[in-house]
Structures are given as C-alpha cells and as structure tokens.
Amino acid sequence: MLRYLALLLACLFLILAIIGIFLPGLPTVPFLLLAAWFSARSSPRLHQWLHRHPIFGKLLTDWETNKSISRKSKIIAVLMLMLSYALMLVRVDNSWILISVGLLFLLVAVFLVSRPEPHRIS
C-alpha cells in the first residue's frame, strides 16, 4: 500500500516538475528531487528512467552524489525567481504577500547560490 502511495506521489511530483519547466513561479527542481526520492522507494524502473533522462539525469546525479547544482541551473533558477517576482509586482496589490513571497524567493535564491558546483573531470 505504501509503495503505491509513493509511486503516486512520484508521478504527481514529476508532473509538477514538468509543468514547472514552462510555468514561471512553479519550481521544477524541488519537485524533481521529490519525484526521484519517491520513485527510489516505489519504482526502480521510474527511478532509473529519471537518472538516465537527458535533461533530468545529470541534475539528479549531481544532487545525489555531492548536493551540488550546476552554474547553469542556478542562473536559470534565479532568473525565473526574478521573473516570477516581477510578474507578481505587476499583478498583486497586497504588500504582505509581496513581502512574504519576496523573502521566500530570496531565501531560495541564497540556498541555490550557496550550493557547490559539480566537480568536472578534466
């Protein structure tokens, strides 16, 4: 029963990660990491597929081996945070929401930038 719940959550988080690629404001990486974690506990086939995926695989391997994030991923993520916040500034009138989300985005950006970059073999 728990295995099926974990598989359901893995699929849900994978769908959210894919949507997050195209929708500013919806994070991709955290949902992808959750999908990988739940798939490791429920479906070896899905877990292997994620790790062999041409887009997701390198990111997951870097994170699982040494908790690192590539510079390109960091730049894209921070730019998406900035774009999302800029859209919120235009559309949201509630200053408490703007301040709260701004602080959350700032914390996420600091976390991302503070992660090491993967070691490259030359």
Buried (B, 14 or more C-beta within 10 A) or exposed (E): EEEEEBBEBBBBBBEBBBEBEEEBBBBBBBBBBBBBBBBBBBBEEBBEBBBEEEEBBBBBBBBBEEEBBBEEBBEBBBEBBEEBBEEBEEEEEEEEEBEEBBEEBEEBBEEBEEBEBBEEEE
